[in-house]
Amino acid sequence: MPINSLGVHALVFSGGTTPDEMTRIIDQTAAAGYDILELSLHDAARLDVADARKKLDAAGLGIVCSRGLAFEADVSSDDPEVVARGAKLLQDSLQVTHDLGGTHFTGALYSALGKYGHALTAAGRANVVSTLKDLAVEAQGKGMTLGLEVCNRYETNVINTAADAMRLADDIGCDNVVIHLDTYHMNIEEDDFSRSVRLVGDRLGYVHIGENHRGFLGSGHLDFTEFFHALADIAYAGPITFESFSSAVVSPTLSNDLAIWRDLWNDGPALARHARAFMTNHLEAQRV
C-alpha cells in the first residue's frame, strides 16, 4: 500500500457544492478508495460547512481545500482596495477549510486565476508577500499549512516555476508555507520533472497529478515514471491528489477560468478508480 495519502479533486464527480452534490462527491470519493477529497472553494457560497464536515467524518475522509482569487479580489494587484478584498477572501477560505476539518489550504493563493495582460509589478509582488505572511501567521495559529501551487503562465503571472515558488516562500518566511507542484503545469513551464522536484526537496508539501490534457492518466504524453522516481528520490511522503477536468462536469465558476472546453471523459467514478490504481502502481513500483 502507498505511504502517501491519495486524494481526488471534487470536480471529477460534481460541479457544485450543494448538500446533495457534496453527498455524491463524498460517497464516490470513498467508494473509489481515496483518503482525501480536495474541494475548490470557488463555490463556497453554496457549501453547508457543518453538513459537509459531518459527511466527511462519517466517510473517514480527509479534506484539502484549494482556490485561486479573482481579478476584483487579487492580492497581487497594485490597488489597495483590490488587495484587501483578496485578503478577506483568503481569510474566509482559510476559516472554511479549518471548519471542514482540513489542515491544508492550497492553490493560487497569490493571484487571480486567469491570463494577465502584463507582468507582475514590484508593488504587486510586495502585496502578495505581505498578505500571505499575515495569512500564514493566522494559519499557524490554527495548526494549518498553506500551499503555493505553481501554475502556468496562462493562469497567473506571479509564480510559474518551482524556482519562482521557492523565492516567494523564502520572502514570506514562514515554516508552514510549502510548495505545491502540479504535473499539468510543470509540463508547460519546467525543463523536466526531476530537477524541479529535487530543487524543492523537503519543502514539497502537496502534489497534483494530472495529464498534459487533464484527461485519463496514461492517455497523454507525460513521463510519470520520471516524476514518481523524483518523488522517491526526495522521500516525499505527503499527499498526492489526482486532478482532472472535463466539460462533462462543469463548475459554475471554475470551468471558465480554467478553459474547460473539451469532453475528455464522461464517467467520473470510473476515471477516479483508474487514477487511484495508476498512482498506486507507480508508488509501489518505487519500492521494488
Buried (B, 14 or more C-beta within 10 A) or exposed (E): EBEBBBBBBBBBBBBBBBEEBBBBBBBBBBEBEBBBBBBBBBBBEEBEBEEBBEBBEEBEBBBBBBBBBBBEBBBBBEEEEBBBBBBEBBBEBBBBBBEBBBBBBBBBBBBBBBEBEEEBEEBBBEBBBBBBBBBBEBBBEBEBBBBBBBBBEBBBBBBBBBBBBBEBBEBBEBEBBBBBBBBBBBBBBBEEBBEBBEBBBEBBBBBBBBBBBBBBBEEBEBEBEEBBBBBBEBEBEBBBBBBBBBEBBBBEBBBEBBEBEEEBBEEBBEBBBBBBEBBBEBBEEEEE
